Amino acid sequence: METVTAKLEEQKKVREEKAKALETIRLETANLKQRVDFVKENIARVEQEMKVLQEEQAELLSHDTDSGSVVEEKNREIAKLQELILHTEEEKQKLAEQVQAQAALKEEKTGKQKAFFGQREELSGRIGRLDKDLFRLQSQREKLEERRESQISYLWNEYELTPGAAKELRSTEPVSLSEVKKRIEELKNSIRALGSVNVNAIEDYKEISERYEFMKTQHDDLVEAEATLQGIIEELDTGMRRQFEEKFQEIRKEFDRVFKELFGGGHGTLSLQEDEDILEAGIQIIAQPPGKKLQNMMQLSGGEKALTAISLLFAIQNLKPSPFCLLDEIEAALDDSNVDRYANYLHKLTKNTQFIVITHRRGTMVASDRLYGITMQEKGVSTLVSVNLIEDQLDA
């Protein structure tokens, strides 16, 4: 089709060139015809003048011989006119030849133009036939495209296969059509057995993926925070172990000193349970009252247990005094001699700490600076009684 179109364009250019050439020939032919007509007019005019001159010559010859000079003059004019006629005839002959040549060239060009028109008509007919064939082929192509799209849609709707995947599954071995249909039916039943398809699976996957990324980020942050906290805990744990061990040694020494002062001798110490973490190990209180062997606190009497506990409390108070302390009958199990030692030692601690003591023991009351008593003289009515022992001592 492209070759025919190219040929047609080439023929069109040739036709235009020949048309221009033919028009040029027509113009030249018309010009030559004008010149021929002009020459014919000149010949007719000259012949008419010759005729007039010949008549005048004859008239002159018949009238007078003296007019010889005039006759000669006329003869010369006639000779010039004959020469002009001869020259004109020659020019006429040349022009006629040129007109004939131009006519022959015109005929040749006309013949070629007719041949060109014939070729153009033939090519136009071929182009028309090719257009029909092209339209027919395009229609067939569109039908084939529609059929192909239909086959692709059927292949996907029925088997969920693309043409490429189907081509890969194509077997070169001959297969029975009934076996293929049976296999297809089995596969369809298997697909139906899988249940309905979750159309929101993509959105669910997207949502879960975003949630997973968020949770993963949170997890990574928590892991990083955990590692940071572990480092802080290890640092704190190391500091706590060091401080605990230092303070434990100080308390143990102070406990032994207070124990000896409250018991009037003996020995008291603290120890940690072996094979356990220092921060989680239990603390054992070992006491040896005067005149007794070293033993665990649980093996002591009630009064000894109470006084041992008081010794530990006062040891801690000595190392880090509190500005305020409340004691609720902690000496209730002590005998009178131990109560006096307890009260005296408690009074020494009042330099740094204010004690509020709830007690029923006389020895403790005597060592106090101020007493507050609660009495109920009437049923359901409590009365507060206070005694400032410091002022009484000063007054005495």
Secondary structure as UniProt FT lines:
FT   HELIX           2..63
FT   TURN            66..67
FT   HELIX           68..159
FT   HELIX           163..169
FT   HELIX           177..193
FT   TURN            199..200
FT   HELIX           201..263
FT   STRAND          267..272
FT   TURN            274..275
FT   TURN            278..280
FT   STRAND          283..288
FT   TURN            290..291
FT   STRAND          295..296
FT   HELIX           297..299
FT   HELIX           302..319
FT   STRAND          324..328
FT   TURN            330..333
FT   HELIX           336..348
FT   HELIX           349..351
FT   STRAND          354..358
FT   HELIX           362..366
FT   STRAND          370..378
FT   TURN            379..380
FT   STRAND          381..388
FT   HELIX           389..395
//
